[in-house]
Amino acid sequence: MVDLKELWKYKDLLYFLTLRGIKARYAQSVLGVSWAIIQPLFTTIVFTIVFGGLAKVDSDGMPYLLFSYLALWPWNYFSGTLTESANSLIQNANMITKVYFPRMVLPLSSVLSKLLDFIISFVVVIGMLIYFKQMPGWGIMVLPILTLQLLMCSLGVGMVLSAMAVKYRDVKHALTFVVQILLYAAPVVYSTSAIPEAYLDWYILNPMVGVIEGYRAAFLDRPMPWEWIWPGSLVSIVLFVFGMFYFRKMERTFADVA
C-alpha cells in the first residue's frame, strides 16, 4: 500500500527536489523563465500558420491562435511531466542506492516543478483574452476540477513510466516520439467535434480530450462539454491509482537496477 504518512514526513525533501528541478531548468539561461512563455507561444504561431491558415482546420468559430494556445497550455504541461517523470529515477540513481526515502517523491517533484511553467504560461492566456476581447464565463469555476484531472493523469502516467524506465532504458528513447504522436491524438490542432461519431466514444476516453475542451469552454464562455469530460476523469482516476500501486510494486527493485 502507498504510505501517505511517510510521504508527508518527507515533505521537506519533496520541496527541495521541486525547487532544485526549477533551478536546474533555468540555470545559466539568459531568458530564464521566459522560455515558459516563448516555447508554447511560438509553437502556437506555427500551428496557426500551418493548420489555421494553410490547412484551414475548423476552430469552431474561435480565433485559431487562441483556440490552439488554450490546448497547448495544458498539453505542454502534460507532455513535459511525462518526460521529466520518466527520467527522474535514473537521474537520481545515486540517491536511490545510498539513502532511503519514499521513491515516489522523485516523480512527484517532477510534476510539481512543471507547475511553475504552467502558471507563467497563463500570462499569455490573459493577454490573448484581452486582445481578442473574450470574457470567460461561469465555466471558469470548473478549472480546479480540470486542473486536478490534468495533475492526476500526469502523475499516474509519470509514475508508470518512471518505474518502467529504471528497468527498460528504451522508455527514455521511445518517449520522445511517442509524445509527439500523442499530440495528434488530442484535440490540440483540431476540435473534438471533427472526430467521426463512430470513434467518439473511444476517443473521449483520452483524459486530455476533456481537459483541453474544458479549458476552451471555460475561457471562451461556451457550454462545458461534460459528455467529453467525465469519461476522461474516470480514466484519470484509474491511471492515478494504477500508477501508485505499480510504482509501489516496482519500488523494491529500484536500488538493484538503477
C-alpha positions in Angstrom: 0.0 0.0 0.0 1.0 3.6 -0.5 2.1 5.2 2.8 0.8 8.7 2.6 2.0 9.5 6.2 5.5 8.6 5.1 5.2 10.9 2.1 4.1 13.7 4.4 7.1 13.0 6.6 9.4 13.7 3.7 7.7 16.8 2.6 10.9 18.9 3.1 12.7 16.6 0.7 9.9 17.0 -1.8 10.1 20.8 -1.5 13.9 20.7 -2.0 13.7 18.4 -5.1 10.9 20.5 -6.6 13.0 23.7 -6.1 16.1 22.0 -7.5 14.2 20.9 -10.6 13.1 24.5 -11.2 16.6 25.9 -10.7 18.2 23.3 -12.9 15.8 24.0 -15.8 16.7 27.7 -15.9 20.3 27.7 -14.6 22.6 29.8 -16.7 19.8 30.6 -19.0 19.8 34.2 -20.5 16.0 34.3 -20.9 15.2 32.3 -17.7 11.6 31.6 -17.0 10.6 33.5 -20.2 11.1 30.2 -22.0 7.9 29.1 -20.4 6.1 31.7 -22.5 8.3 31.7 -25.6 8.1 28.0 -26.4 4.3 27.5 -26.4 3.7 30.9 -28.0 5.9 30.2 -31.0 4.5 26.7 -31.3 1.1 28.2 -31.4 2.1 30.7 -34.1 3.4 27.9 -36.2 0.2 25.9 -35.7 -1.8 28.9 -36.6 0.0 29.4 -39.9 0.1 25.8 -40.9 -3.2 24.4 -39.6 -5.3 27.6 -39.3 -4.0 29.4 -42.3 -2.9 26.8 -44.9 -4.9 23.7 -43.9 -8.0 25.7 -42.9 -8.7 23.5 -39.9 -12.0 24.3 -38.3 -11.7 26.0 -34.9 -15.4 26.1 -34.0 -15.6 29.8 -34.8 -12.8 30.7 -32.4 -9.7 32.7 -33.4 -7.3 29.9 -34.2 -4.4 31.5 -32.3 -6.5 31.4 -29.1 -8.0 28.1 -30.0 -4.6 26.3 -30.3 -2.9 28.1 -27.3 -5.7 27.1 -24.9 -4.9 23.5 -25.9 -1.1 23.7 -25.9 -1.2 25.3 -22.5 -2.3 22.1 -20.6 -0.8 19.8 -23.2 2.7 21.2 -22.7 2.4 20.6 -19.0 1.3 17.0 -19.6 4.0 16.2 -22.1 6.7 17.9 -20.0 5.8 16.0 -16.9 5.9 12.7 -18.7 9.4 13.4 -19.9 10.7 14.6 -16.6 9.0 11.9 -14.6 10.3 9.1 -16.8 13.9 10.3 -16.2 13.5 11.2 -12.5 14.7 7.9 -11.1 17.5 7.4 -13.5 18.9 11.0 -12.9 18.8 10.4 -9.2 20.3 6.9 -9.2 23.0 7.9 -6.7 20.4 9.0 -4.1 18.4 5.8 -4.6 21.3 3.5 -4.0 22.8 5.4 -1.0 19.9 6.6 1.2 16.3 5.6 1.9 13.4 7.9 1.2 10.0 7.3 -0.5 10.9 6.9 -4.1 7.5 8.4 -5.1 8.9 11.7 -4.1 11.0 11.8 -7.3 8.2 11.7 -10.0 6.0 13.8 -7.7 8.7 16.5 -7.6 8.9 16.5 -11.4 5.1 17.0 -11.7 5.2 19.9 -9.1 8.2 21.6 -10.6 6.5 21.9 -14.0 3.6 23.8 -12.4 5.7 27.0 -12.5 5.8 26.8 -16.3 2.1 26.2 -16.3 1.4 29.2 -14.1 3.7 31.5 -16.1 2.1 30.4 -19.4 -1.2 31.7 -18.0 0.1 35.3 -18.6 -0.2 34.7 -22.4 -3.8 33.4 -21.9 -4.7 36.7 -20.2 -3.0 38.7 -23.0 -4.8 36.8 -25.7 -8.2 37.1 -24.0 -7.7 40.9 -23.8 -6.5 41.1 -27.4 -9.4 39.1 -28.8 -11.9 40.7 -26.4 -13.0 37.4 -24.9 -14.6 37.3 -21.5 -14.5 34.0 -19.5 -17.9 32.7 -18.3 -19.0 30.8 -15.3 -17.3 27.7 -16.7 -14.1 29.1 -15.2 -15.3 27.8 -11.9 -14.7 24.3 -13.2 -11.0 25.0 -13.8 -9.8 23.5 -10.5 -11.5 20.2 -11.4 -10.0 20.1 -14.8 -6.6 21.0 -13.4 -6.9 18.2 -10.8 -7.7 15.8 -13.6 -4.6 17.0 -15.5 -2.4 16.5 -12.4 -3.8 13.0 -11.7 -3.4 11.9 -15.3 0.2 13.4 -15.5 1.3 11.8 -12.2 -0.3 8.5 -12.8 1.3 8.0 -16.2 4.5 9.6 -15.0 4.8 7.1 -12.1 4.3 4.1 -14.5 6.9 5.5 -17.0 9.5 6.3 -14.3 9.2 2.8 -12.8 9.5 1.2 -16.3 12.4 3.4 -17.3 14.6 2.1 -14.5 14.3 -1.5 -15.8 13.8 -0.7 -19.5 16.0 2.1 -20.7 14.2 2.0 -24.1 11.4 4.0 -22.4 13.6 7.1 -22.3 14.3 6.9 -26.1 10.8 5.9 -27.2 9.1 8.7 -25.1 10.4 11.5 -27.4 8.5 10.4 -30.5 5.6 8.9 -28.5 4.8 12.3 -27.0 4.9 13.8 -30.5 2.4 11.2 -31.7 0.2 11.7 -28.7 0.0 15.4 -29.6 -2.2 14.5 -32.6 -4.3 12.0 -30.5 -5.6 15.0 -28.5 -7.6 17.9 -29.9 -4.7 20.4 -29.9 -4.7 21.5 -33.6 -8.3 20.4 -34.3 -11.6 20.3 -32.4 -13.2 17.2 -30.9 -16.3 17.9 -32.9 -14.3 16.9 -36.0 -14.0 13.3 -34.8 -16.4 10.9 -36.6 -19.2 9.9 -34.3 -18.4 6.2 -34.7 -15.0 6.8 -33.0 -16.0 9.4 -30.5 -16.9 7.1 -27.6 -13.4 5.7 -27.7 -11.7 9.0 -28.4 -13.1 10.8 -25.3 -11.5 8.1 -23.1 -8.3 10.1 -23.6 -8.2 12.2 -20.4 -6.6 15.1 -22.3 -9.7 15.5 -24.5 -11.9 16.6 -21.7 -9.2 18.8 -20.2 -8.4 20.7 -23.4 -12.1 21.1 -24.4 -12.9 22.1 -20.9 -10.3 24.8 -20.8 -11.5 26.1 -24.1 -15.1 26.2 -22.9 -14.1 27.9 -19.6 -12.2 30.8 -21.1 -14.3 31.3 -24.2 -17.6 31.3 -22.3 -19.0 28.2 -24.1 -21.2 25.3 -22.7 -19.0 23.0 -20.6 -18.7 19.7 -22.6 -19.4 17.3 -19.6 -20.0 14.4 -22.0 -16.3 14.7 -23.0 -15.0 15.5 -19.5 -16.4 12.8 -17.2 -15.1 9.7 -19.2 -11.6 11.2 -19.2 -12.0 11.9 -15.4 -12.7 8.3 -14.7 -9.7 7.2 -16.8 -7.5 9.7 -14.9 -8.5 8.3 -11.6 -7.8 4.8 -12.8 -4.4 5.8 -14.2 -3.5 7.6 -10.9 -4.4 4.6 -8.7 -2.8 2.1 -11.0 0.3 4.3 -11.3 0.7 4.5 -7.5 0.3 0.7 -7.0 2.5 -0.2 -9.9 5.2 2.2 -8.7 5.0 0.8 -5.2 5.2 -2.7 -6.5 8.4 -2.0 -8.6 10.0 0.2 -5.9 11.7 -2.7 -4.1 13.8 -3.3 -7.3 15.0 0.2 -8.0 18.2 0.1 -6.0 19.2 -3.1 -7.7 18.9 -1.9 -11.3 19.3 1.9 -11.0 
